[in-house]
Amino acid sequence: MLNSVKKFLKSEDGPTAVEYAVMLALIVVVCLTAVRAIGTNAADKFNDVKNSLT
């Protein structure tokens, strides 16, 4: 039991998984920000067209 705990603590799979999780979280934040910005710009353009038609 003690040897398996030592192996787990020496293993580098854990930190690698954490690093991948952090990178994934950052990518998701960037994508959400980009989609929000595009949506806002598209809504502004549609409002401009609507206002010019009325």
Secondary structure, 3 states (H helix, E strand, C coil): CHHHHHHHHHCCHHHHHHHHHHHHHHHHHHHHHHHHHHHHHHHHHHHHHHHHHC
